[in-house]
Amino acid sequence: MLTFIHTADIHLDSPLRNLPAYEGAPVDVIRGATRMAFDQLVDSAVQRSVDLVLISGDLYDGDWQDYNTGLYFASRMARLREAGIPVCIITGNHDAASRMTRVLKLPDNVHLFPSDRPGTIVLEELGVAVHGQGFAAPAVRSNLAAQYPDARPGYFNIGMLHTCATGREGHEPYAPCSLDDLRARGYQYWALGHVHQREILCEDPPVIFPGNIQGRHIRETGPKGCMVVSVDGSGPPEMAFLRLDRIRWERVEVDVEDADDAYDAVSKSCAAALGCLSENGGRPMAARLVLSGRSAAHDALSGDPEKWLNQLRLDLFDAGGGSLWLESVEMRTLLPADREGIPDGPVGELLEIAGQAAADPTLAAEMAAVISDLFKKVPKPVRDALELPGLDTPESLSELAAEVRPLLLRRLIGRGGDG
């Protein structure tokens, strides 16, 4: 029986991005999230007595701030050496950008592939041949897989490659290749890296992106970890996903159509976030709340978003026991269809016009023509500073009118956004 761990895109000591600092946020957990995830990987490798660990690129996150990142990694490799576990590593685009990486001496159980050509590491005692090539530069546009050697007969052949495959949204097109390119080598497993979302490109043979081990921003949602692969020689490899992340990123969709007011909308949002926290096993979670629906709370929420953002932070911290961090809130609510709540008199008339402009293309077009003439008379430096391009189109003016309405309501009649 052969058991190995396939991981990639560790990005040691990479900061978690776009997380606002506010009272009660789990700062210590956030600072050490990538290390804690990697510690769990090493612990799991030792506890499971795996035979091999594969790291398919982007171990680091570019140049280190100091040598502590490298010293930390070397100490964890020493622990694996004590457990008799070899480690195979290819460099990725972020590793190639690091100058310090080239001078770090690692324990002798660590095998680093060359970056100028494909290499093969044969582990005789395991009956394994591992093939790979690292990145020599931060941007590699050529098809590295096309030059990999054919499978070695009598061995379990593993290919390691840092690649975009046929292209993935949000990832640079590095070392592109097709499934046919990979299958042609005749390997029994392909350990890929570079793409941060876990994905099985092929099951026979397995061609796997394990994803990164710790999400770093809201575009990296859901469970993160590595693959544990077992081979018994009589069938295809068995694969299991091992969760490692210490902070989970999630987008939480909240329908507040039935909310009576802004406080009710906040309550429904907290309940949805707490439900997601429970589903994720209670591990610390950074959430983006997306509020939607035709709601009576629309005016209050949109009229004073900062107030309700902080109310959500307070309520989530209290209800989540310090395990919930609010990354941001997207307000996508709309006015109720019956447009109730508009006051009588001049204020109501003004709000009605704003509402009509948001829904009536003809009125919006008429307003666009007037605003376009006015806008042309504004000095260019002022126009640039306003950052309001496209006001001469009905579509952009409709969007602006929808945003302006709750602000008008708050300013003109003094409703402090309390629903």
WOTA-V351217 format. One record per helix or strand of 2 or more residues. SS is the DSSP state (alpha for helix, beta for strand). FROM is the first residue (numbers start at 1). LEN is the number of residues. If there is no record, write none. Layout:
BEGIN
ss=SS from=FROM len=LEN
ss=SS from=FROM len=LEN
END
This chain:
BEGIN
ss=beta from=2 len=6
ss=alpha from=27 len=5
ss=alpha from=33 len=15
ss=beta from=52 len=5
ss=alpha from=68 len=15
ss=beta from=86 len=5
ss=alpha from=93 len=4
ss=alpha from=100 len=4
ss=beta from=110 len=3
ss=beta from=119 len=5
ss=beta from=128 len=5
ss=alpha from=144 len=4
ss=beta from=156 len=7
ss=alpha from=179 len=5
ss=beta from=189 len=5
ss=beta from=199 len=5
ss=beta from=206 len=4
ss=beta from=225 len=7
ss=beta from=238 len=6
ss=beta from=248 len=8
ss=alpha from=262 len=18
ss=beta from=285 len=10
ss=alpha from=298 len=6
ss=alpha from=305 len=16
ss=beta from=324 len=11
ss=alpha from=345 len=15
ss=alpha from=361 len=16
ss=alpha from=380 len=7
ss=alpha from=394 len=20
END
